[in-house]
Amino acid sequence: MSVLEELQGKIGQEIGVSDWVECPQERISKFADVTEDHQFIHIDAEKAKMFTPFGGTIAHGFLTLSLLSRFGETGLPAIPGAKMGMNYGLDKVRFLSPVPCGAKVRGRFTLSSAQEKNPGQILLSYSVTAEIEGGEKPAMVAEWLMLIFV
């Protein structure tokens, strides 16, 4: 059975769950500096407590999105024969719940599709849910595309 056939046999299955990743204020503030997004809901705990329903600062939605690579490192199984993988993009992203400062998030992966893009290249689509530890709703859902070279 080829790698592609093996992957296609897993379509629709949950294939991995990452480790938890903490989002302390230091990480949120550094992300604000890198992206130049210094909105008070991310960096000013007093203002965020006073003027938002969140009770304090929250992580940027794009910070949660950027953690997909980290989630993939600990949550996705190795693909036999893969020489390398590349981020190919996203088909859909929705931010459903804010991630409070200090909360932990993790990724839950379901394989949505696997198709040959070119000889030796397999395009994978994962449905990813970013869960908040103890949260009722996920922080984010996304369709993440990865190009695997075999």
Backbone hydrogen bonds, N-H to C=O, Kabsch-Sander energy under -0.5 kcal/mol:
donor,donor_aa,acceptor,acceptor_aa,energy
6,E,2,S,-2.5
7,L,3,V,-2.6
8,Q,4,L,-2.8
9,G,5,E,-1.5
10,K,7,L,-2.0
11,I,8,Q,-1.0
12,G,111,L,-3.7
13,Q,10,K,-2.3
15,I,109,F,-2.2
16,G,109,F,-1.2
18,S,107,G,-3.0
21,V,105,V,-2.9
23,C,103,A,-2.5
28,I,24,P,-2.0
29,S,25,Q,-3.2
30,K,26,E,-2.3
31,F,27,R,-2.3
32,A,28,I,-2.2
33,D,29,S,-2.1
34,V,30,K,-2.4
35,T,31,F,-2.5
36,E,32,A,-1.2
37,D,32,A,-1.2
38,H,36,E,-0.7
42,H,39,Q,-2.3
43,I,39,Q,-0.9
44,D,40,F,-2.4
45,A,43,I,-0.6
48,A,44,D,-2.8
49,K,45,A,-2.1
50,M,46,E,-2.0
51,F,47,K,-3.1
52,T,48,A,-1.2
55,G,52,T,-0.6
58,I,41,I,-2.4
59,A,99,V,-3.0
64,T,60,H,-1.7
65,L,61,G,-2.3
66,S,62,F,-2.3
67,L,63,L,-1.1
67,L,64,T,-0.7
68,L,65,L,-1.9
69,S,66,S,-0.8
71,F,67,L,-3.0
72,G,68,L,-2.8
73,E,69,S,-1.7
74,T,70,R,-1.3
75,G,71,F,-2.2
76,L,72,G,-1.8
82,A,79,I,-2.2
83,K,149,F,-3.5
84,M,149,F,-1.1
86,M,147,L,-2.4
88,Y,145,L,-2.8
89,G,145,L,-1.1
91,D,143,E,-2.2
92,K,143,E,-0.7
94,R,141,V,-2.6
96,L,94,R,-0.7
96,L,139,A,-1.6
97,S,139,A,-1.1
101,C,57,T,-2.4
102,G,23,C,-3.4
103,A,100,P,-2.4
105,V,21,V,-2.6
106,R,131,E,-1.6
108,R,129,T,-2.0
109,F,16,G,-3.1
110,T,127,S,-2.1
111,L,13,Q,-2.0
112,S,110,T,-0.5
112,S,125,S,-3.4
113,S,125,S,-1.5
115,Q,123,L,-2.1
117,K,121,Q,-2.2
118,N,121,Q,-0.8
121,Q,118,N,-2.6
122,I,148,I,-2.9
123,L,115,Q,-3.2
124,L,122,I,-0.6
124,L,146,M,-3.3
125,S,113,S,-2.3
126,Y,144,W,-3.0
127,S,110,T,-3.0
128,V,126,Y,-0.7
128,V,142,A,-3.1
129,T,108,R,-2.1
130,A,128,V,-0.5
130,A,140,M,-3.0
131,E,106,R,-2.5
131,E,129,T,-0.8
133,E,104,K,-2.9
133,E,131,E,-0.5
135,G,132,I,-2.9
139,A,130,A,-2.7
140,M,130,A,-1.2
141,V,94,R,-2.2
142,A,128,V,-2.2
143,E,92,K,-2.3
144,W,126,Y,-2.9
144,W,142,A,-0.6
145,L,89,G,-3.0
146,M,124,L,-2.6
147,L,86,M,-2.8
148,I,122,I,-3.1
148,I,146,M,-0.6
149,F,84,M,-2.9
150,V,120,G,-2.4
150,V,148,I,-0.6
